[in-house]
Amino acid sequence: MKKAVGPLLPAAFVLALLAAASAGGPPQSLDDRVRGFLDSQKGQWREENVTEADGRLLFDLILKKRYTRALEIGTSTGHSGIWQAWALSKTGGALVTIEIEEFRHLAALRNFRTAGLDGLIDARLGDARRIVADLAGPFDLIFIDADKNWTLNYFEALLPKLAPGGCFAVHNVSSLGYMKGIRDFLEKVRGLSFMDTTIDRSASGGMSLSFRRKIPA
């Protein structure tokens, strides 16, 4: 007596199973890929990158506020951009990041690709002082981590492009608070009635977070 034979599996499904087996298992999720990359790079970030704690701060901010449009000035080799883009992958957003040094820009591109986030990042090479004027905006998050003496200029150029409820964040405002550009920026932003500014001192060097108040309904 013949044994009962179950229904045949669709050919496409069989091929998918064989492909997964030959690749060593099911496709890796984006979260696993990013975590794996970040774990492999622990202690390796140089060239003016943020710390892991600072990256997590940006990650948590994007998720908490459900931001979708982020701009970063000062890509370096991509550590902060990876944390931001990872969070933006969960909110349906994307990141524009600008770096003036070509060797850092190229390293960041490799890191974004390896982390699996390159599709969410518009990484530009050039002088942000010239590029920001042509950026369309609006942005929910603007993160400044470059050319600190130009901070006030960046703020004045980008404030019209900061969405209501958005955040203008500046790295190292405590450790580099002696610089005129940072002092002038903090004096300016604290004097604006529609901006609420705090300094998160848990961040390395301190990070100012200036939120633009939402327009009343």
Backbone as a printed PyTorch tensor [residue, N CA C, xyz], in Angstrom:
tensor([[[ 0.8460, -1.1980,  0.0000],
         [ 0.0000,  0.0000,  0.0000],
         [ 0.8800,  1.2460,  0.0000]],

        [[ 0.5810,  2.1480, -0.9130],
         [ 1.4010,  3.3590, -1.0060],
         [ 1.0840,  4.3130,  0.1410]],

        [[ 2.1460,  5.0010,  0.5690],
         [ 1.9450,  6.0480,  1.5830],
         [ 1.2990,  7.2620,  0.9310]],

        [[ 0.4740,  7.9630,  1.7250],
         [-0.1460,  9.1910,  1.2090],
         [ 0.9230, 10.2470,  0.9910]],

        [[ 0.8210, 10.9310, -0.0950],
         [ 1.7860, 11.9810, -0.4230],
         [ 1.1270, 13.3360, -0.1930]],

        [[ 1.8120, 14.2190,  0.5790],
         [ 1.2560, 15.5500,  0.8510],
         [ 1.2850, 16.4130, -0.3870]],

        [[ 0.6790, 17.5780, -0.3040],
         [ 0.6470, 18.4750, -1.4530],
         [ 2.0570, 18.9200, -1.8310]],

        [[ 2.3110, 19.0380, -3.1210],
         [ 3.6200, 19.4830, -3.5850],
         [ 3.8270, 20.9520, -3.2290]],

        [[ 5.0520, 21.2760, -2.8020],
         [ 5.3700, 22.6700, -2.5130],
         [ 5.5310, 23.4390, -3.8140]],

        [[ 5.0930, 24.6830, -3.8410],
         [ 5.2820, 25.4880, -5.0490],
         [ 6.7570, 25.5680, -5.4040]],

        [[ 7.0530, 25.5180, -6.7090],
         [ 8.4510, 25.5300, -7.1610],
         [ 9.1960, 26.7650, -6.6670]],

        [[ 8.5220, 27.9180, -6.6740],
         [ 9.1810, 29.1540, -6.2550],
         [ 9.5830, 29.0870, -4.7860]],

        [[ 8.7110, 28.4490, -3.9690],
         [ 9.0070, 28.3250, -2.5470],
         [10.1990, 27.4020, -2.3180]],

        [[10.2270, 26.2940, -3.0960],
         [11.3480, 25.3620, -2.9850],
         [12.6550, 26.0570, -3.3470]],

        [[12.6160, 26.8300, -4.4380],
         [13.8210, 27.5550, -4.8540],
         [14.2600, 28.5510, -3.7890]],

        [[13.2970, 29.2020, -3.1350],
         [13.6270, 30.1560, -2.0780],
         [14.2810, 29.4520, -0.8980]],

        [[13.7500, 28.2590, -0.5620],
         [14.3460, 27.4860,  0.5290],
         [15.7720, 27.0700,  0.2010]],

        [[15.9730, 26.6160, -1.0420],
         [17.3100, 26.2050, -1.4530],
         [18.2800, 27.3850, -1.4500]],

        [[17.7990, 28.5530, -1.8910],
         [18.6600, 29.7400, -1.9010],
         [19.0300, 30.1490, -0.4910]],

        [[18.0580, 30.0810,  0.4300],
         [18.3430, 30.4360,  1.8270],
         [19.3350, 29.4630,  2.4270]],

        [[19.1720, 28.1650,  2.0880],
         [20.0750, 27.1590,  2.6340],
         [21.4850, 27.3710,  2.1200]],

        [[21.6060, 27.6700,  0.8210],
         [22.9340, 27.8720,  0.2560],
         [23.5930, 29.1230,  0.8000]],

        [[22.7850, 30.0730,  1.2210],
         [23.3300, 31.3180,  1.7920],
         [23.5990, 31.1790,  3.2740]],

        [[23.2950, 30.0300,  3.8310],
         [23.5810, 29.8120,  5.2450],
         [22.4190, 30.1280,  6.1510]],

        [[21.2270, 30.3430,  5.6150],
         [20.0790, 30.6080,  6.4740],
         [19.1850, 31.6660,  5.8850]],

        [[18.1680, 32.0890,  6.6240],
         [17.2330, 33.1020,  6.1250],
         [17.9330, 34.4530,  5.9930]],

        [[17.3780, 35.3410,  5.1360],
         [17.9790, 36.6700,  4.9820],
         [18.0710, 37.3960,  6.3240]],

        [[19.1530, 38.1250,  6.5040],
         [19.3690, 38.8550,  7.7540],
         [18.4720, 40.0830,  7.7900]],

        [[17.8180, 40.3390,  8.9200],
         [16.9850, 41.5330,  9.0460],
         [17.8780, 42.7680,  9.1000]],

        [[17.2730, 43.9150,  8.7820],
         [18.0430, 45.1590,  8.8230],
         [18.5550, 45.4270, 10.2310]],

        [[17.7110, 45.2140, 11.2420],
         [18.1450, 45.4380, 12.6190],
         [19.3580, 44.5780, 12.9520]],

        [[19.3100, 43.3050, 12.5700],
         [20.4310, 42.4160, 12.8580],
         [21.6900, 42.8570, 12.1200]],

        [[21.4960, 43.2960, 10.8960],
         [22.6480, 43.7400, 10.1070],
         [23.3030, 44.9730, 10.7160]],

        [[22.4820, 45.9450, 11.1100],
         [23.0270, 47.1680, 11.7070],
         [23.6980, 46.8540, 13.0410]],

        [[23.0110, 46.0730, 13.8780],
         [23.5990, 45.7060, 15.1690],
         [24.9270, 44.9780, 14.9790]],

        [[24.9470, 44.0500, 14.0390],
         [26.1600, 43.2970, 13.7900],
         [27.2990, 44.2000, 13.3460]],

        [[26.9840, 45.1520, 12.4770],
         [28.0200, 46.0760, 12.0120],
         [28.5270, 46.9520, 13.1520]],

        [[27.6070, 47.5230, 13.9210],
         [28.0190, 48.3750, 15.0310],
         [28.8380, 47.5910, 16.0520]],

        [[28.4330, 46.3600, 16.3420],
         [29.1900, 45.5240, 17.2790],
         [30.6030, 45.2590, 16.7540]],

        [[30.7220, 45.0660, 15.4460],
         [32.0320, 44.7750, 14.8600],
         [32.9530, 45.9870, 14.8810]],

        [[32.3750, 47.1720, 15.0540],
         [33.1630, 48.4030, 15.0110],
         [33.3730, 49.0350, 16.3840]],

        [[32.9590, 48.3750, 17.4320],
         [33.1120, 48.9520, 18.7760],
         [34.5800, 49.3020, 19.0380]],

        [[34.7880, 50.5200, 19.4920],
         [36.1380, 50.9720, 19.8020],
         [36.9630, 51.3380, 18.5900]],

        [[36.3830, 51.2620, 17.3930],
         [37.1350, 51.5160, 16.1640],
         [36.8540, 52.8850, 15.5440]],

        [[35.8350, 53.5760, 16.0420],
         [35.4590, 54.8450, 15.4090],
         [36.4660, 55.9390, 15.7570]],

        [[37.0160, 56.5420, 14.7470],
         [37.9600, 57.6490, 14.9070],
         [37.4580, 58.8150, 14.0660]],

        [[38.3480, 59.7300, 13.7420],
         [38.0360, 60.8300, 12.8230],
         [36.8140, 61.6340, 13.2650]],

        [[36.8090, 62.0260, 14.5350],
         [35.7790, 62.9530, 15.0220],
         [34.3740, 62.3760, 15.0420]],

        [[34.2360, 61.0700, 15.1990],
         [32.9030, 60.4830, 15.2900],
         [32.3200, 60.6440, 16.6890]],

        [[31.0030, 60.5480, 16.7880],
         [30.3360, 60.5930, 18.0870],
         [30.5520, 59.2720, 18.8150]],

        [[30.2740, 59.2700, 20.1020],
         [30.3330, 58.0360, 20.8790],
         [29.0680, 57.2150, 20.6420]],

        [[29.0740, 55.9710, 21.1130],
         [27.8850, 55.1330, 21.0050],
         [26.7210, 55.7570, 21.7840]],

        [[27.0190, 56.3010, 22.9670],
         [25.9570, 56.9150, 23.7790],
         [25.3140, 58.0880, 23.0460]],

        [[26.1330, 58.8720, 22.3390],
         [25.5850, 60.0030, 21.5860],
         [24.7580, 59.5170, 20.4040]],

        [[25.2180, 58.4420, 19.7660],
         [24.4420, 57.8600, 18.6830],
         [23.0880, 57.3820, 19.1610]],

        [[23.0680, 56.7490, 20.3210],
         [21.8060, 56.2740, 20.8930],
         [20.8900, 57.4460, 21.2520]],

        [[21.4880, 58.5480, 21.7030],
         [20.6850, 59.7230, 22.0290],
         [19.9420, 60.2030, 20.7840]],

        [[20.6330, 60.2850, 19.6490],
         [19.9990, 60.7120, 18.4000],
         [18.9570, 59.6910, 17.9440]],

        [[19.2940, 58.4190, 18.0670],
         [18.3780, 57.3290, 17.7170],
         [17.0760, 57.4470, 18.5140]],

        [[17.2120, 57.6080, 19.8230],
         [16.0320, 57.6890, 20.6950],
         [15.2110, 58.9450, 20.4080]],

        [[15.8980, 60.0480, 20.1130],
         [15.1990, 61.3050, 19.8150],
         [14.3290, 61.1520, 18.5660]],

        [[14.8890, 60.5460, 17.5280],
         [14.1350, 60.3600, 16.2840],
         [12.9210, 59.4780, 16.5100]],

        [[13.1010, 58.3940, 17.2490],
         [11.9750, 57.4980, 17.5010],
         [10.9170, 58.1530, 18.3830]],

        [[11.3530, 58.8390, 19.4240],
         [10.4030, 59.4720, 20.3500],
         [ 9.5480, 60.5170, 19.6360]],

        [[10.1860, 61.3190, 18.7910],
         [ 9.4810, 62.4060, 18.1110],
         [ 8.8920, 61.9870, 16.7690]],

        [[ 9.1980, 60.7550, 16.3350],
         [ 8.7270, 60.2410, 15.0520],
         [ 9.1880, 61.1240, 13.9000]],

        [[10.4270, 61.5690, 13.9860],
         [10.9920, 62.3860, 12.9160],
         [11.2260, 61.5390, 11.6670]],

        [[11.1110, 62.1720, 10.5040],
         [11.3220, 61.4610,  9.2410],
         [12.3110, 62.1610,  8.3110]],

        [[12.6420, 63.4200,  8.6060],
         [13.5240, 64.1750,  7.7080],
         [14.6830, 64.7440,  8.5170]],

        [[15.8820, 64.1930,  8.3030],
         [17.0290, 64.5970,  9.1060],
         [18.1590, 65.1230,  8.2260]],

        [[18.8640, 66.1100,  8.7550],
         [20.0320, 66.6810,  8.0930],
         [21.1900, 66.6640,  9.0690]],

        [[22.3370, 66.2040,  8.6110],
         [23.5440, 66.1880,  9.4370],
         [24.6520, 66.9450,  8.7150]],

        [[25.3120, 67.8130,  9.4460],
         [26.4850, 68.4950,  8.9080],
         [27.7000, 67.9870,  9.6750]],

        [[28.5590, 67.2830,  8.9650],
         [29.7200, 66.6530,  9.5730],
         [29.5320, 65.1440,  9.6400]],

        [[29.5610, 64.4860,  8.4850],
         [29.3570, 63.0330,  8.4210],
         [30.4510, 62.2750,  9.1330]],

        [[31.6850, 62.7740,  9.0280],
         [32.8820, 62.0290,  9.4150],
         [32.8520, 60.6850,  8.6790]],

        [[33.1080, 59.5810,  9.3770],
         [33.0890, 58.2890,  8.6710],
         [31.7910, 57.5310,  8.9160]],

        [[30.7880, 58.2180,  9.4700],
         [29.4390, 57.6860,  9.4060],
         [28.7990, 57.1250, 10.6590]],

        [[29.4620, 57.2130, 11.8160],
         [28.8830, 56.5900, 13.0140],
         [27.5360, 57.2140, 13.3790]],

        [[27.4980, 58.5350, 13.4880],
         [26.2420, 59.2000, 13.8560],
         [25.1900, 59.0190, 12.7760]],

        [[25.6190, 59.0130, 11.5170],
         [24.6680, 58.8200, 10.4290],
         [24.0060, 57.4510, 10.4680]],

        [[24.7610, 56.4370, 10.8620],
         [24.1990, 55.0890, 10.9670],
         [23.1210, 55.0430, 12.0420]],

        [[23.3870, 55.6480, 13.2000],
         [22.3810, 55.6530, 14.2650],
         [21.1270, 56.4030, 13.8310]],

        [[21.3030, 57.5420, 13.1590],
         [20.1350, 58.3030, 12.7150],
         [19.3550, 57.5620, 11.6390]],

        [[20.0660, 57.0290, 10.6410],
         [19.3800, 56.3280,  9.5570],
         [18.6930, 55.0700, 10.0640]],

        [[19.2930, 54.4040, 11.0360],
         [18.6720, 53.2070, 11.6160],
         [17.3240, 53.5680, 12.2340]],

        [[17.3070, 54.6740, 13.0050],
         [16.0360, 55.1230, 13.5880],
         [15.0580, 55.5450, 12.4970]],

        [[15.5610, 56.2380, 11.4830],
         [14.6920, 56.7030, 10.3960],
         [14.1120, 55.5440,  9.5890]],

        [[14.8030, 54.4040,  9.5870],
         [14.2600, 53.2320,  8.9050],
         [12.9750, 52.7550,  9.5760]],

        [[12.7880, 53.1170, 10.8300],
         [11.6080, 52.7030, 11.5920],
         [10.4810, 53.7320, 11.5010]],

        [[10.8070, 54.9660, 11.0990],
         [ 9.7870, 56.0100, 10.9760],
         [ 9.4290, 56.2970,  9.5190]],

        [[10.0900, 55.6070,  8.6060],
         [ 9.8340, 55.8330,  7.1830],
         [10.5480, 57.0550,  6.6490]],

        [[11.6690, 57.4110,  7.2690],
         [12.3670, 58.6260,  6.8940],
         [13.6770, 58.3960,  6.1680]],

        [[14.4410, 59.5020,  6.0280],
         [15.7210, 59.4590,  5.3340],
         [16.6180, 60.5670,  5.8700]],

        [[17.9160, 60.4100,  5.6200],
         [18.9340, 61.3340,  6.1280],
         [19.7230, 61.9550,  4.9860]],

        [[19.9590, 63.2610,  5.0790],
         [20.9320, 63.9470,  4.2330],
         [22.1220, 64.2770,  5.1150]],

        [[23.3160, 63.8940,  4.6950],
         [24.5000, 64.1710,  5.4990],
         [25.6060, 64.7280,  4.6160]],

        [[26.3520, 65.6960,  5.1460],
         [27.3470, 66.4320,  4.3550],
         [28.7190, 66.3360,  5.0210]],

        [[29.7370, 66.0320,  4.2100],
         [31.1110, 65.9290,  4.7020],
         [32.0510, 66.6410,  3.7230]],

        [[32.9690, 67.4130,  4.2490],
         [33.8570, 68.1930,  3.3930],
         [35.1180, 67.4460,  2.9870]],

        [[35.5510, 66.4680,  3.8050],
         [36.7790, 65.7220,  3.5200],
         [36.4540, 64.4620,  2.7120]],

        [[37.0850, 64.3130,  1.5570],
         [36.7420, 63.1970,  0.6710],
         [37.0540, 61.8410,  1.2880]],

        [[38.1820, 61.6960,  1.9890],
         [38.5230, 60.3810,  2.5320],
         [37.5150, 59.9460,  3.5930]],

        [[36.9990, 60.8900,  4.3580],
         [35.9600, 60.5460,  5.3330],
         [34.6510, 60.2080,  4.6350]],

        [[34.3120, 60.9880,  3.6340],
         [33.0930, 60.7560,  2.8690],
         [33.0930, 59.3550,  2.2630]],

        [[34.2050, 58.9590,  1.6590],
         [34.2840, 57.6400,  1.0260],
         [34.2060, 56.5260,  2.0650]],

        [[34.8460, 56.7340,  3.2180],
         [34.7630, 55.7410,  4.2920],
         [33.3310, 55.6180,  4.7890]],

        [[32.6370, 56.7560,  4.9040],
         [31.2400, 56.7360,  5.3560],
         [30.3660, 55.9750,  4.3660]],

        [[30.5870, 56.1820,  3.0850],
         [29.8050, 55.4640,  2.0780],
         [29.9650, 53.9530,  2.2380]],

        [[31.1940, 53.5160,  2.4790],
         [31.4290, 52.0800,  2.6800],
         [30.7120, 51.5890,  3.9300]],

        [[30.7770, 52.3840,  4.9820],
         [30.1340, 51.9800,  6.2390],
         [28.6160, 51.9480,  6.1090]],

        [[28.0470, 52.9240,  5.4280],
         [26.5960, 52.9440,  5.2240],
         [26.1520, 51.7130,  4.4330]],

        [[26.9330, 51.3690,  3.4090],
         [26.5950, 50.2180,  2.5740],
         [26.7110, 48.9160,  3.3690]],

        [[27.7850, 48.7770,  4.1350],
         [27.9810, 47.5550,  4.9150],
         [26.8940, 47.3920,  5.9650]],

        [[26.4490, 48.5030,  6.5500],
         [25.3940, 48.4550,  7.5640],
         [24.0160, 48.2270,  6.9500]],

        [[23.9150, 48.3280,  5.6110],
         [22.6380, 48.1120,  4.9450],
         [21.7250, 49.3200,  4.9380]],

        [[22.2880, 50.5090,  5.1980],
         [21.4710, 51.7130,  5.3300],
         [21.6700, 52.7050,  4.1980]],

        [[22.4870, 52.3600,  3.2150],
         [22.8320, 53.3180,  2.1650],
         [21.6160, 53.8040,  1.3860]],

        [[20.5630, 52.9820,  1.3030],
         [19.3650, 53.3920,  0.5940],
         [18.5640, 54.4720,  1.2890]],

        [[18.8810, 54.7250,  2.5500],
         [18.1660, 55.7420,  3.3300],
         [18.9900, 57.0140,  3.5190]],

        [[20.1940, 57.0390,  2.9480],
         [21.1170, 58.1400,  3.2200],
         [21.5590, 58.8070,  1.9270]],

        [[21.3570, 60.1130,  1.8600],
         [21.8750, 60.9470,  0.7730],
         [23.1530, 61.5930,  1.3060]],

        [[24.2990, 60.9610,  1.0190],
         [25.5880, 61.4330,  1.5460],
         [26.2540, 62.3290,  0.5090]],

        [[26.4970, 63.5660,  0.8880],
         [27.0340, 64.5480, -0.0550],
         [28.4440, 64.9690,  0.3560]],

        [[29.2860, 65.1530, -0.6560],
         [30.6570, 65.6140, -0.4530],
         [30.7330, 67.0770, -0.8390]],

        [[31.2110, 67.9150,  0.0780],
         [31.3470, 69.3240, -0.2390],
         [31.3310, 70.1880,  1.0080]],

        [[31.3920, 71.4850,  0.7950],
         [31.4110, 72.4680,  1.8770],
         [29.9700, 72.8000,  2.2630]],

        [[29.5810, 72.4040,  3.4620],
         [28.1990, 72.6200,  3.9060],
         [27.8460, 74.0910,  3.9360]],

        [[28.8180, 74.9530,  4.1310],
         [28.5270, 76.3860,  4.1700],
         [27.9380, 76.8620,  2.8510]],

        [[28.2730, 76.1690,  1.7690],
         [27.7140, 76.5250,  0.4570],
         [26.4860, 75.6740,  0.1280]],

        [[26.4790, 74.4290,  0.5840],
         [25.4190, 73.4950,  0.2080],
         [24.0930, 73.8030,  0.8880]],

        [[24.1390, 74.2630,  2.1600],
         [22.8830, 74.3990,  2.9200],
         [21.8970, 75.3590,  2.2710]],

        [[22.4000, 76.3400,  1.5550],
         [21.4950, 77.3100,  0.9360],
         [20.5950, 76.6540, -0.1070]],

        [[21.0630, 75.5670, -0.6960],
         [20.3000, 74.9140, -1.7610],
         [19.4490, 73.7440, -1.2660]],

        [[19.5050, 73.4510,  0.0250],
         [18.7040, 72.3470,  0.5550],
         [17.2500, 72.7770,  0.6740]],

        [[16.3600, 71.9030,  0.2280],
         [14.9480, 72.2820,  0.1720],
         [14.2960, 72.3130,  1.5510]],

        [[14.5850, 71.3120,  2.3940],
         [13.8740, 71.2450,  3.6540],
         [12.3860, 70.9470,  3.4100]],

        [[11.5310, 70.9980,  4.4110],
         [11.9150, 71.2200,  5.8150],
         [12.5190, 69.9610,  6.4340]],

        [[13.2160, 70.1560,  7.5680],
         [13.8250, 69.0560,  8.3000],
         [13.2550, 69.0030,  9.7140]],

        [[13.0890, 67.7810, 10.2130],
         [12.6350, 67.5880, 11.5910],
         [13.8070, 67.6420, 12.5610]],

        [[14.9560, 67.1490, 12.0940],
         [16.1640, 67.1210, 12.9300],
         [17.3290, 67.6400, 12.1180]],

        [[18.0460, 68.6100, 12.6880],
         [19.2840, 69.1180, 12.0980],
         [20.3740, 68.9240, 13.1360]],

        [[21.3940, 68.1540, 12.7900],
         [22.4700, 67.8240, 13.7210],
         [23.7780, 68.4200, 13.2080]],

        [[24.3770, 69.2960, 14.0150],
         [25.6160, 69.9730, 13.6380],
         [26.7790, 69.3630, 14.4090]],

        [[27.7350, 68.8220, 13.6750],
         [28.9350, 68.2670, 14.3090],
         [30.1570, 68.5780, 13.4550]],

        [[30.2720, 69.8420, 13.0620],
         [31.3910, 70.2680, 12.2320],
         [31.5490, 71.7790, 12.3360]],

        [[32.7950, 72.2470, 12.1750],
         [33.0440, 73.6730, 11.9900],
         [32.2980, 74.5090, 13.0230]],

        [[32.6170, 74.2890, 14.3050],
         [31.8090, 74.8670, 15.3900],
         [31.7680, 76.3920, 15.3760]],

        [[32.8060, 77.0400, 14.8580],
         [32.7550, 78.4960, 14.7940],
         [31.7720, 78.9950, 13.7450]],

        [[31.2360, 78.1000, 12.9340],
         [30.2330, 78.4700, 11.9370],
         [28.8310, 78.1000, 12.4180]],

        [[28.7030, 77.6870, 13.6700],
         [27.4210, 77.1890, 14.1730],
         [26.3000, 78.2110, 14.0340]],

        [[26.5490, 79.4370, 14.4170],
         [25.5060, 80.4590, 14.3140],
         [25.0960, 80.6650, 12.8650]],

        [[26.0530, 80.6490, 11.9590],
         [25.7330, 80.8100, 10.5360],
         [24.8630, 79.6610, 10.0340]],

        [[25.1990, 78.4320, 10.4520],
         [24.3690, 77.2890, 10.0780],
         [22.9540, 77.4540, 10.6280]],

        [[22.8780, 77.8970, 11.8680],
         [21.5690, 78.0510, 12.5070],
         [20.7210, 79.0780, 11.7610]],

        [[21.3100, 80.2180, 11.4410],
         [20.5510, 81.2730, 10.7680],
         [20.1280, 80.8460,  9.3590]],

        [[20.9810, 80.0720,  8.6880],
         [20.6430, 79.6200,  7.3330],
         [19.5830, 78.5290,  7.3390]],

        [[19.5840, 77.6990,  8.3850],
         [18.7130, 76.5260,  8.4040],
         [17.4440, 76.6900,  9.2380]],

        [[17.3830, 77.7150, 10.0700],
         [16.1950, 77.9040, 10.8980],
         [14.9170, 77.9840, 10.0720]],

        [[14.9130, 78.6780,  8.9180],
         [13.6840, 78.6980,  8.1100],
         [13.3050, 77.3210,  7.5720]],

        [[14.2410, 76.3810,  7.6080],
         [13.9940, 75.0350,  7.0840],
         [13.7630, 74.0170,  8.1960]],

        [[13.6760, 74.4920,  9.4370],
         [13.4010, 73.6130, 10.5740],
         [11.8950, 73.5600, 10.8060]],

        [[11.3410, 72.3750, 10.7130],
         [ 9.8890, 72.2020, 10.8330],
         [ 9.4150, 72.4990, 12.2520]],

        [[ 8.1750, 72.9760, 12.4270],
         [ 7.6090, 73.1160, 13.7740],
         [ 7.6820, 71.7800, 14.5020]],

        [[ 8.1510, 71.8130, 15.7450],
         [ 8.3460, 70.5900, 16.5040],
         [ 9.7060, 69.9630, 16.2770]],

        [[10.4510, 70.5080, 15.3190],
         [11.7600, 69.9640, 14.9800],
         [12.8380, 70.3870, 15.9590]],

        [[13.9960, 69.7370, 15.8450],
         [15.1050, 69.9600, 16.7750],
         [16.3740, 70.3420, 16.0210]],

        [[17.0400, 71.3760, 16.5080],
         [18.3520, 71.7830, 16.0040],
         [19.3560, 71.3910, 17.0760]],

        [[20.1620, 70.3640, 16.8000],
         [21.0770, 69.8010, 17.7920],
         [22.5190, 70.1250, 17.4330]],

        [[23.3000, 70.4720, 18.4450],
         [24.7150, 70.8090, 18.2300],
         [25.5710, 70.0180, 19.2040]],

        [[26.5620, 69.3350, 18.6730],
         [27.4620, 68.5020, 19.4750],
         [28.5760, 69.3480, 20.0890]],

        [[29.0480, 68.9220, 21.2560],
         [30.2240, 69.5120, 21.9250],
         [30.0530, 70.9550, 22.3810]],

        [[28.8270, 71.3400, 22.7390],
         [28.6410, 72.7320, 23.1510],
         [29.2420, 73.0220, 24.5170]],

        [[29.4690, 71.9780, 25.3210],
         [30.0960, 72.1870, 26.6340],
         [31.6100, 72.1470, 26.5170]],

        [[32.1370, 71.1120, 25.9030],
         [33.5880, 70.9640, 25.8020],
         [34.2100, 72.0340, 24.9110]],

        [[33.4490, 72.5370, 23.9400],
         [33.9530, 73.5790, 23.0450],
         [33.2150, 74.9000, 23.2540]],

        [[32.6430, 75.0660, 24.4360],
         [31.8630, 76.2630, 24.7280],
         [32.6610, 77.5480, 24.7330]],

        [[33.9810, 77.4230, 24.7610],
         [34.8350, 78.6130, 24.7190],
         [34.8800, 79.2220, 23.3110]],

        [[34.4410, 78.4880, 22.2990],
         [34.5140, 78.9820, 20.9270],
         [33.4200, 80.0120, 20.6680]],

        [[33.7910, 81.0710, 19.9950],
         [32.8670, 82.1730, 19.7620],
         [31.6220, 81.7210, 19.0080]],

        [[31.7940, 80.8260, 18.0380],
         [30.6450, 80.3820, 17.2550],
         [29.5920, 79.6970, 18.1050]],

        [[30.0190, 78.9220, 19.0800],
         [29.0700, 78.2460, 19.9630],
         [28.4550, 79.2290, 20.9440]],

        [[29.2650, 80.0980, 21.5060],
         [28.7280, 81.1040, 22.4490],
         [27.6830, 81.9660, 21.7610]],

        [[27.9980, 82.4340, 20.5600],
         [27.0720, 83.3000, 19.8350],
         [25.7890, 82.5490, 19.4700]],

        [[25.9350, 81.2640, 19.0980],
         [24.7530, 80.4700, 18.7640],
         [23.8440, 80.3060, 19.9730]],

        [[24.4250, 79.9260, 21.1130],
         [23.6010, 79.7030, 22.3070],
         [22.9160, 80.9880, 22.7590]],

        [[23.6090, 82.1040, 22.6570],
         [22.9960, 83.3840, 23.0210],
         [21.8210, 83.6950, 22.0910]],

        [[22.0030, 83.4290, 20.8030],
         [20.9540, 83.7060, 19.8190],
         [19.7450, 82.8130, 20.0380]],

        [[19.9760, 81.5020, 20.1450],
         [18.8430, 80.5760, 20.2090],
         [18.0840, 80.7160, 21.5180]],

        [[18.7970, 81.0200, 22.5890],
         [18.1230, 81.1960, 23.8750],
         [17.2980, 82.4740, 23.9260]],

        [[17.5750, 83.3890, 23.0170],
         [16.8240, 84.6400, 22.9760],
         [15.5880, 84.5890, 22.0990]],

        [[15.3380, 83.4360, 21.4640],
         [14.1770, 83.3120, 20.5870],
         [13.0090, 82.7000, 21.3470]],

        [[11.9020, 83.3890, 21.3600],
         [10.7540, 82.9590, 22.1690],
         [10.1130, 81.6770, 21.6560]],

        [[10.3310, 81.3420, 20.3840],
         [ 9.6960, 80.1550, 19.8130],
         [10.6160, 78.9290, 19.8400]],

        [[11.7780, 79.0780, 20.4880],
         [12.7090, 77.9570, 20.6060],
         [12.9120, 77.6130, 22.0760]],

        [[12.9280, 76.3180, 22.3880],
         [13.1970, 75.8310, 23.7470],
         [14.5000, 75.0470, 23.7110]],

        [[15.5000, 75.5260, 24.4690],
         [16.8400, 74.9390, 24.3990],
         [17.2660, 74.3550, 25.7300]],

        [[17.7750, 73.1300, 25.6660],
         [18.4040, 72.4910, 26.8220],
         [19.7430, 71.9260, 26.3640]],

        [[20.5940, 71.5970, 27.3370],
         [21.8680, 70.9460, 27.0250],
         [21.8750, 69.5900, 27.7020]],

        [[22.0090, 68.5540, 26.9070],
         [22.0770, 67.1930, 27.4430],
         [23.5360, 66.9100, 27.7960]],

        [[23.8260, 66.9310, 29.0920],
         [25.2100, 66.7690, 29.5410],
         [25.6180, 65.3010, 29.6550]],

        [[24.6690, 64.3900, 29.3810],
         [25.0460, 62.9810, 29.3130],
         [25.8100, 62.6910, 28.0270]],

        [[25.6450, 63.5630, 27.0250],
         [26.3700, 63.4080, 25.7670],
         [27.8180, 63.8120, 25.9620]],

        [[28.7150, 63.1670, 25.2380],
         [30.1310, 63.5180, 25.3430],
         [30.3320, 64.9470, 24.8480]],

        [[30.8710, 65.7890, 25.7130],
         [31.0750, 67.1810, 25.3370],
         [29.8290, 68.0240, 25.4090]],

        [[28.6880, 67.4220, 25.7610],
         [27.4300, 68.1590, 25.8570],
         [26.7870, 68.3580, 24.4890]],

        [[25.4870, 68.1520, 24.4080],
         [24.7580, 68.3700, 23.1520],
         [23.5700, 69.2770, 23.4180]],

        [[23.5290, 70.4030, 22.7120],
         [22.3780, 71.2890, 22.8580],
         [21.2450, 70.7730, 21.9800]],

        [[20.0360, 70.8550, 22.5240],
         [18.8370, 70.4330, 21.8120],
         [17.8650, 71.6040, 21.8210]],

        [[17.6570, 72.2000, 20.6720],
         [16.7780, 73.3690, 20.5470],
         [15.5620, 72.9830, 19.7280]],

        [[14.3990, 72.9820, 20.3780],
         [13.1660, 72.5440, 19.7290],
         [12.3400, 73.7610, 19.2970]],

        [[11.8890, 73.7160, 18.0640],
         [11.0100, 74.7700, 17.5710],
         [ 9.5790, 74.4620, 17.9780]],

        [[ 8.9560, 75.3900, 18.6940],
         [ 7.6000, 75.1570, 19.1640],
         [ 6.6350, 75.0010, 17.9980]],

        [[ 5.6930, 74.0940, 18.1640],
         [ 4.6890, 73.8810, 17.1470],
         [ 3.7220, 75.0560, 17.1050]],

        [[ 3.2540, 75.3420, 15.9280],
         [ 2.2920, 76.4430, 15.7700],
         [ 0.9820, 76.0410, 16.4310]],

        [[ 0.4100, 76.8860, 17.3070],
         [-0.8430, 76.5330, 17.9670],
         [-1.9540, 76.2450, 16.9730]],

        [[-2.7840, 75.2630, 17.3020],
         [-3.8930, 74.8920, 16.3920],
         [-4.9070, 76.0170, 16.3350]]])
